Amino acid sequence: MPDTCVVTGAAGFIGSHLSGSLARSGWTVRGVDAFTDAYDPSEKRARAEALRGEPSFQLLEGDLTALDLDSLVDGAEVVYHLAGRAGVRASFGSEDKYEHDNIEATERVIGACRRAGSVRRLVFASSSSVYGNGPRPFREEGRLEPISPYARTKMQAERLCLAASGPELETVALRYFTVYGPGQRPDMGLRIFAEAALAGEPLQVLGDGTQSRDFTYVEDVVAATRRAAEAPVAGLAINIGGGAIVSLLDVFELLRREVGPIRIENHPMARGDVYHTEADHTRARTQLGFRAQVSFPEGYHRQIDSLRRPPA
Ligand SMILES: NC(=O)c1ccc[n+]([C@@H]2O[C@H](COP(=O)([O-])OP(=O)(O)OC[C@H]3O[C@@H](n4cnc5c(N)ncnc54)[C@H](O)[C@@H]3O)[C@@H](O)[C@H]2O)c1
């Protein structure tokens, strides 16, 4: 019988989908979010407002580095730690903010989970960016080569979480691969391209479009994250990828089919961007029994559709 869980970053893109899914299946969800200025906080307010419709969802507003986290996690069985400062390009020159939201906040969450006694599992949202431009497919046991402050802070936070794993508190770090779907962050490529195409504006593309990603649909990410709270697994990092390698040129082809003719303007690649990402899925399959269900054309169709009809 589901009990109480905590979702940090509950007003974020992935955190809001996860919170809704948990609340709808009977969990009492204590969400927490600082509504940081990493992007327009009104998007986060709108997601939080939508979650108010779930009677078993409560939201606490505040920064994880300042709040009383002992009260927040007291009595909770699972803590999903998704709060963080995302975004590769913005991390150059903003190292202090990334260290604050990704490392200091994580240290405090781990401390509170350890003290609580009730928390059996801490699930941490890590990132495929920890692999940098390393050998593909990216294997969890392989070398990590972060090439941006964002990736480095996620790697450090992940290490803190995994080092804290023990019989009292089991921890799992999920390395999400570029997550997309309705409500995606406004700084992410798939949303920027779809918005430009729908507005009839040229798509500003960094690089020649041959770069590729193992894009992962947000509902698949939610399913994997929930499995990570229940599966008999501890002290491990696990890749969560969509399972199909899609280049930006493939994305543009889909946009033409969905929206009509598009114009593209190419610019040099940005610092910190990796060229290709590709998950090895063995661990997700064997440890979590997870396999992504939503194909890229279907998932992107849903995202484009949600942008055609923004929430009232
Ligand atoms: N979206 C992706 O493709 C992706 C890929 C890999 C990893 N991740 C990780 O998944 C998590 C969620 O990503 P997202 O895309 O939903 O990002 P998001 O920015 O939409 O959500 C993160 C939320 O955390 C909150 N937050 C940040 N610092 C906080 C703090 N100190 N105290 C309280 N709240 C704080 C923000 O206000 C925000 O609402 C992040 O940790 C991110 O690094 C995301």
The ligand as an SDF file (V2000), in Angstrom:
LIG
                    3D

 44 48  0  0  0  0  0  0  0  0999 V2000
   15.5830   17.2920  -18.4950 N   0  0  0  0  0  0  0  0  0  0  0  0
   16.5970   16.5000  -18.8350 C   0  0  0  0  0  0  0  0  0  0  0  0
   16.7950   16.1630  -20.0110 O   0  0  0  0  0  0  0  0  0  0  0  0
   17.5270   15.9690  -17.7780 C   0  0  0  0  0  0  0  0  0  0  0  0
   18.5510   15.0960  -18.1890 C   0  0  0  0  0  0  0  0  0  0  0  0
   19.4210   14.6090  -17.2160 C   0  0  0  0  0  0  0  0  0  0  0  0
   19.2690   14.9400  -15.8950 C   0  0  0  0  0  0  0  0  0  0  0  0
   18.2730   15.8090  -15.5240 N   0  0  0  0  0  0  0  0  0  0  0  0
   18.1480   16.1450  -14.1140 C   0  0  0  0  0  0  0  0  0  0  0  0
   16.8150   15.8990  -13.7210 O   0  0  0  0  0  0  0  0  0  0  0  0
   16.4060   16.8730  -12.7510 C   0  0  0  0  0  0  0  0  0  0  0  0
   15.1320   17.5600  -13.2180 C   0  0  0  0  0  0  0  0  0  0  0  0
   15.3800   18.1740  -14.4690 O   0  0  0  0  0  0  0  0  0  0  0  0
   14.2890   19.1060  -15.1760 P   0  0  0  0  0  0  0  0  0  0  0  0
   14.5690   19.1090  -16.6220 O   0  0  0  0  0  0  0  0  0  0  0  0
   12.9430   18.7420  -14.6770 O   0  0  0  0  0  0  0  0  0  0  0  0
   14.7430   20.5340  -14.5910 O   0  0  0  0  0  0  0  0  0  0  0  0
   13.8860   21.7300  -13.9790 P   0  0  0  0  0  0  0  0  0  0  0  0
   14.8290   22.8780  -13.8870 O   0  0  0  0  0  0  0  0  0  0  0  0
   12.6170   21.9150  -14.7370 O   0  0  0  0  0  0  0  0  0  0  0  0
   13.5210   21.2180  -12.5070 O   0  0  0  0  0  0  0  0  0  0  0  0
   14.3720   21.3500  -11.3890 C   0  0  0  0  0  0  0  0  0  0  0  0
   13.5870   22.0100  -10.2760 C   0  0  0  0  0  0  0  0  0  0  0  0
   14.4230   22.0630   -9.1160 O   0  0  0  0  0  0  0  0  0  0  0  0
   14.1860   23.2880   -8.4350 C   0  0  0  0  0  0  0  0  0  0  0  0
   15.3740   23.6070   -7.6400 N   0  0  0  0  0  0  0  0  0  0  0  0
   16.6200   23.8720   -8.1080 C   0  0  0  0  0  0  0  0  0  0  0  0
   17.4650   24.1280   -7.0820 N   0  0  0  0  0  0  0  0  0  0  0  0
   16.7330   24.0260   -5.9440 C   0  0  0  0  0  0  0  0  0  0  0  0
   17.0350   24.1730   -4.5690 C   0  0  0  0  0  0  0  0  0  0  0  0
   18.2760   24.5220   -4.1640 N   0  0  0  0  0  0  0  0  0  0  0  0
   16.0570   23.9850   -3.6640 N   0  0  0  0  0  0  0  0  0  0  0  0
   14.7890   23.6450   -4.0640 C   0  0  0  0  0  0  0  0  0  0  0  0
   14.4420   23.4980   -5.3690 N   0  0  0  0  0  0  0  0  0  0  0  0
   15.4060   23.6950   -6.2940 C   0  0  0  0  0  0  0  0  0  0  0  0
   13.9310   24.3060   -9.5500 C   0  0  0  0  0  0  0  0  0  0  0  0
   13.1920   25.4400   -9.1150 O   0  0  0  0  0  0  0  0  0  0  0  0
   13.1820   23.4540  -10.5850 C   0  0  0  0  0  0  0  0  0  0  0  0
   11.7740   23.6170  -10.4700 O   0  0  0  0  0  0  0  0  0  0  0  0
   17.5780   17.8380  -12.5720 C   0  0  0  0  0  0  0  0  0  0  0  0
   18.3040   17.4370  -11.4200 O   0  0  0  0  0  0  0  0  0  0  0  0
   18.4090   17.6090  -13.8240 C   0  0  0  0  0  0  0  0  0  0  0  0
   19.7780   17.8720  -13.5890 O   0  0  0  0  0  0  0  0  0  0  0  0
   17.4030   16.3260  -16.4400 C   0  0  0  0  0  0  0  0  0  0  0  0
  1  2  1  0
  2  3  2  0
  2  4  1  0
  4  5  1  0
  4 44  2  0
  5  6  2  0
  6  7  1  0
  7  8  2  0
  8  9  1  0
  8 44  1  0
  9 10  1  0
  9 42  1  0
 10 11  1  0
 11 12  1  0
 11 40  1  0
 12 13  1  0
 13 14  1  0
 14 15  2  0
 14 16  1  0
 14 17  1  0
 17 18  1  0
 18 19  2  0
 18 20  1  0
 18 21  1  0
 21 22  1  0
 22 23  1  0
 23 24  1  0
 23 38  1  0
 24 25  1  0
 25 26  1  0
 25 36  1  0
 26 27  1  0
 26 35  1  0
 27 28  2  0
 28 29  1  0
 29 30  1  0
 29 35  2  0
 30 31  1  0
 30 32  2  0
 32 33  1  0
 33 34  2  0
 34 35  1  0
 36 37  1  0
 36 38  1  0
 38 39  1  0
 40 41  1  0
 40 42  1  0
 42 43  1  0
M  CHG  2   8   1  16  -1
M  END
$$$$
